[in-house]
């Protein structure tokens, strides 16, 4: 595997899951695999789980890990043939070239603007880094995807796999802020590569990119979608059609215990951070069927698996 920008960059999803599961059971295996190798993490946006889990994963593989916050003090120019007489101090060509000499893997987080759908869905920033580096680039969440989260989500479902083909529901939830579609996009792409029955449920007007959803079942009635679900993944995303619009007033979409009673003793999932009693009720996230902490821990093993593949 030469890079991990999208779920599709993993040629064998089952193998990558197997490797992540191996690290879940043997977290300190391959402690010398990354010896004398450096992981450089670049963050244009804040992070808790991604930053910590990827750093821990790199260190468990024996890597040195350097993290840079790019939100202050260092503006890069990404456009070709730019006349750099403004506030941009360095071009991506030189910056990425230097970073490639310093590091063996570069991880990058750069969120969507939610202003221009075409620009966001070109994933311009991370693709420019990938274009101008000579080392593997790892997506730590981009404008359109979060493939590390998707791998951890898939690992969590495998960890709690029932004795039948599971029904997995991805449900929209209200949120006071407009959020990108990245997590939902990658989750769908990951589930499409697994033996599950996936249903996506959301209010009308919040359909995701049809090129990503494909033939996945979409149900606009949340209660109907939740019937006999084994896993319920709740996540807010802003509108793809009316790009960036959100609807915090749709409080009836909050996941409650009453709704969960329609499921097959369904496991509750969320990538975190989560707005309690907005996205999900306390009694759901605090219940024995909540596996959000397993999900968060599995971010380490997902990152270990991907880093190990990129080091090969």
N, C-alpha and C positions, 0 to 999 in steps of 0.2 A: 504494500500500500504506500503510495508516494505522497499522498496528502489526505486530509480528512476535513473537507469543506462541507460536504453534504453526506447524508446517509448513503447515497448511491456510490460514494467513493469506497465503500467497503465491498469488495467483490463477492465476499462470502459472509453474509450477515450471521448465519448460524455459527460459523467458525469464530467470528469476533465475539459473539455472545458466549461461546464455550470458553474463550480465553478470559473474558471478564468474570465468568463464573469460577474459573480456576483461581483467579486472584481473590475473589470473594472468600474462597475456602483456604487459600494459601497466600495471604496478603504480602508476605515478605519473600516470596519466591522471586527469582531473577534479580536479586539485589545488586548484582554486578553488571547487569545488562547495559545500563547507561553510564557506567564508570567512565570518567573523563569526557562526558558529553554534557552539553548545556541546553536547557530549555529556557527560552526567553518568552515571557508572557507580557503582552501589550494590551492595555485596557483603555479604551476611549469611554467606557461606561462603567459604573460601579458594579461590584460583584462580591458575594459572600461565598456561596457554595462552589461556584466555578473556580474562583481564584484559589480557595483553600484546597479543594479536592484535587485540582490539577497539580498544584504544588506538592501536595502529599504524594500523589501518584508518581510524579517525577523523582522525588527523593527516595521513594521505596524501590525504584528501579536503579538507584545509584547516581541519578543525574544531579548536577548543580542547577538550581532554578533561580532566575533573575526575573523580577516583576517590575514593570514600568507603568506608571500612570501617565497617559498621554493627554489627559484633559486640560492640563495647564502647561504653558510655557514652551510648547514645541509644535508649531504648525507646519504640517507637511503639504507640499503641492503635489496633487495627483494627476493633473491634466498634462498631456503631452504638449510640447511646443509652447508651454506657458512662458510669458514674460514676467519674471519674478521680481517685480518692483513694488510689491505690496508687503503684506505681513507674513508671508510664507517663507520660512527660513531655509528650508531644504526640500529638494525634490525626492519623491518616493524612490526614484532610480538609485540615488546615492545612499539614501537611508536604508533601503532594503538590502542594497549591496553590502553595506558595512555590517548590518545585522547578520547577514548570511556568513560573513567572515568570523563573527563573534559567537554565533550560536549554531546548534545542530538541528533544532526544531524551533519554529516561531509560532506561538499561539496568539490569536488576536480576537478581541471583542469589540464590535462596533455595531450599535443598534440602528434600527430604521429611524428615519426622520418623521415618518407618517405624514409627510407633506406631498410627496411626489411618488406615486406608486411605481411608475416606470423606472425612476432612478433607484428606489429601494430594491426593486426586484431584479435589478442588474447586479446587486451586491457589489457595487463598484469598489468600495474600500478594500474588502478582503480579497477580491479578485485582483486588484492592483498589487497588493502585497504578494499574492501567489505568483503573479506575472513577473515580478522583479526580484524575487528571492531565488536563491539556488539551493535552498533547503526546504524540507517539508513544512507546510503551513497547516496549523490545527485551528479549527473554528471553535472559538469559545463563546459563541453566539453572534450571529451576524444579522443583517437586516431581515433575512428571510428564513433562517434556519438555526436550530440548536441541536446538531447531531450528537454531541456528547450526552445531552439530556435524554435524547431519544434512546440511546443505547442503555443508559441507566434505567429508563422506564421499562424497556424490554426485559432487562435483567431482573427487575423487580417482579414483573408479571411471571417470568419463568420461576423465580424463587417461590412464589405463592401459587403455582400452577395447580388448578383443580384436576380431577381425574377425568375430565372431558374437555372438548374444545371450548375454550372460554368465550363468553360474550364480553366484549370490551366497549365501554361507552365513553366517548369524549364529549363532555358537555360544556357549553358556554356558560359563563356566570357574570353577573354585574360587577363593575369595578368603577371607582370614581375617576380613574385616569384612563386615557387611551393607551392601550398596550399593543405591541406588534403581534403578528401572526406566527412568529418564528417557532415557538415551542409547539404550537398546534400543527404547523406544517411538518416538522420533523417527526413528531409523534405519529402522524398518519403514515408517513413514509416508512417508519420503522415497523408499524403494525401491518402494513401491506406485505412485509417480508416475513411475517409470522403466521402460524396456524391458529388464527383467532377469527371470530366474527366481530367486525368493527362497525359500530354505529356512531355517527356524529350528530349531535343535536344542538340546535341553537335557534334563536328567534329569526324570523324572516328579516332579511337585510344584512345578515352576518355570515352568509355563505363564504367559504374560503376559496382560494384559487382553484378553479375547476381542473386545471392541469395537474394539481397535486391530489385533489380529492378523487378524481377518476371515477371508478365505479363503486366507491364506498357508499354504503347506505346513509342517507341524510334524512333525519326525522325532525320536524319542527315542533313536535309535541314532546316536551321533556319527559313527562310522566310515562308516555308510551315507550319512549326510548329506554327508560330505566328498567322496564319489566324484565326480570330474571337476569339482570346483568351480574356478572361475576367481578368485574372491575369497573369503577366509575372514576374517570380522570376528569377533574374540573379545572377549567382554565378560561380566563377572559382573553378575548382578542378583539381588536377594533375592526371595523368594517373593511372588507376588501373592495366592495363595490363603491360605496361612498367613503372613499379611502380615508382612514384615520378617525372616522366618526365612532362614537361609543354611546352607550345607553345605560347610565348608572341608575336610571329610574325603573328599570325592569327588575324590581326586587323579587318578583315571583320566581325568578330563575336561581335564586340562592338555594344551594343544596341543603336540605333539612333532613332530620332523622325520619320524618314522616315519608319523605320521598324515598329514602334508602330502604324503607320497609317493603318497597315494591321489587327490590333486587333479590338475587339469590345469595343472601348474606354477603352482599358485594363489598369488596375491599375499596376503601377510599384512597385516591391518589391525587397528589398535587405537587408541582415542581418546587414550590416555595420561592419567595416569601408569599404568604397568603393573608388576605384581609379577612379576619374572623368576623363572622356574623354579617358579612357582605357577600363574600364568595361562598362561604360554607359556615354552617352553624357549629357552635362549640361542641355540641353533643355528637356531631359526626366526626370531626377531626380528633376529638379526644377519646373516641370509642376504641374498642379492641380491634375493630376492623380497619382502622386507619393505619396505612403502611407508609406514611409520608417520610418517616425517619429512615426506614429501610431504603426508600427511594433516594434520599439525600446521601446516605452512606454509600450506596451503590455508585454514586458519581465518582468515587475514588477508583473503584474497580473498573468502571467503564473507561476512565482516563488512562489507567494502567494498561489496559488492553490495547487502546489506540496508540499510546506512546510506544509500547513494545513493538507494535507492527511498524510504526514509522522509523524505529531504530534499526530494523532489520536491513 
